[in-house]
Amino acid sequence: MEHDWFREGERVFKVTRDGIFGLSPGIDLALVSSDMEARRFHLWEASPIEYLERLQLQNELVAGLNRLEGILDQGDDLAIVTSQPRFDIVPVTLAEIDVWFAAQGFEKVTACGYYRAEDNLGVFDAHAKNLVRFEDDLIPFDVIPCRPAGGFLQFIADTLAAGHNVTAVRTVSTSPRRI
């Protein structure tokens, strides 16, 4: 959604477009009745820096997955150019994704979100369209990793301690008010 792409040899080059740099997870406060939880898990439009941090964290999940190729100054806008190896699309199931993340030490937080306390790594948007099978392994090539902090980290800890899963709400906003 946020990229134009082209293939060259065994790599796929991705160019961000229209000033869109993917999504970034966090929490927000909502106005709710007194018996409801006021904190809500959201996915906001990411900034260019959050996009680059996401690429770095994806490389921690899969070494060498992303390569920063350059940044294009387009006057009023900028575009980030990256590349990844080309993978054949071999479908995976949500059950396989759950098993893969559990084997990597993650706990499930949302339907497609996982958290590993050992290195404070959260991975969101980890559904069947954002992971592929490569040989005998899964490759999370288009997930949303982050290092939760502050209220967001506490929200994840509280959710896991209570044995709950949360549902993400996508908020279209470039100026989030995160806790």
Salt bridges, closest charged atoms under 4 A:
GLU2 OE2 - HIS3 ND1 3.72
GLU2 OE2 - ARG54 NH2 3.27
ASP4 OD1 - ARG17 NH1 3.21
GLU10 OE1 - ARG86 NH2 3.76
GLU37 OE2 - ARG39 NE 3.00
GLU50 OE2 - ARG178 NH1 3.11
GLU60 OE1 - ARG147 NH2 2.54
GLU69 OE2 - ARG67 NH1 3.82
ASP88 OD1 - ARG86 NH1 2.84
GLU96 OE2 - ARG133 NH2 2.50
ASP98 OD2 - LYS108 NZ 3.00
ASP119 OD2 - ARG116 NH2 2.82
ASP125 OD1 - HIS127 NE2 3.28
ASP142 OD1 - ARG54 NH2 3.47
ASP158 OD2 - ARG39 NH2 3.17
